Amino acid sequence: MLTKEKLKAQIENFPNEFSLEELIERLILVEKVEASEKQSLNKETISEDELDKEIEKWFK
């Protein structure tokens, strides 16, 4: 979840001028990275071998 502190930190890293779209894209990226880290910590990921098998199914 986005907090004021995270928002402030992202804004501080931006140049003096930026578009709203750039900020939104950055915030979405931050949220996705945090969600991925949480999934990893909770062992909600699959191995590379399992991923390869899933990808093979897509192309059959």
C-alpha positions as CSV (number, residue, x, y, z in Angstrom):
1,M,0.0,0.0,0.0
2,L,1.2,3.5,-0.8
3,T,2.0,5.7,2.2
4,K,2.6,9.4,2.4
5,E,6.3,8.7,3.2
6,K,6.7,6.6,0.0
7,L,5.0,9.2,-2.1
8,K,7.2,11.9,-0.6
9,A,10.3,9.8,-1.3
10,Q,9.4,9.3,-4.9
11,I,8.6,12.9,-5.5
12,E,12.0,13.9,-4.0
13,N,13.7,11.7,-6.5
14,F,12.0,13.4,-9.5
15,P,13.4,16.4,-11.4
16,N,11.9,19.8,-10.7
17,E,9.5,19.4,-13.6
18,F,7.7,16.1,-14.4
19,S,4.4,15.0,-15.8
20,L,1.6,13.4,-13.8
21,E,1.9,10.4,-16.0
22,E,5.5,9.9,-15.0
23,L,4.6,10.1,-11.4
24,I,1.8,7.6,-11.8
25,E,3.9,5.2,-13.7
26,R,6.6,5.4,-11.0
27,L,4.1,4.8,-8.2
28,I,2.6,1.8,-10.1
29,L,6.1,0.4,-10.5
30,V,6.8,0.8,-6.8
31,E,3.6,-0.9,-5.8
32,K,4.3,-3.8,-8.2
33,V,7.8,-4.3,-6.8
34,E,6.5,-4.2,-3.3
35,A,3.8,-6.8,-4.1
36,S,6.4,-9.0,-5.7
37,E,8.7,-8.8,-2.7
38,K,5.8,-9.7,-0.5
39,Q,4.9,-12.7,-2.7
40,S,8.5,-13.8,-2.5
41,L,8.7,-13.6,1.2
42,N,5.5,-15.5,1.5
43,K,6.8,-18.3,-0.8
44,E,4.1,-17.5,-3.3
45,T,6.4,-17.9,-6.3
46,I,7.2,-20.8,-8.6
47,S,10.6,-22.1,-9.6
48,E,12.3,-21.4,-12.9
49,D,11.7,-25.0,-13.9
50,E,8.0,-24.7,-13.2
51,L,7.9,-21.5,-15.2
52,D,9.6,-23.1,-18.1
53,K,7.0,-25.9,-18.1
54,E,4.1,-23.3,-18.0
55,I,5.6,-21.4,-20.9
56,E,5.9,-24.6,-22.9
57,K,2.2,-25.2,-22.4
58,W,1.4,-21.8,-23.9
59,F,3.0,-22.7,-27.2
60,K,1.4,-26.1,-27.7
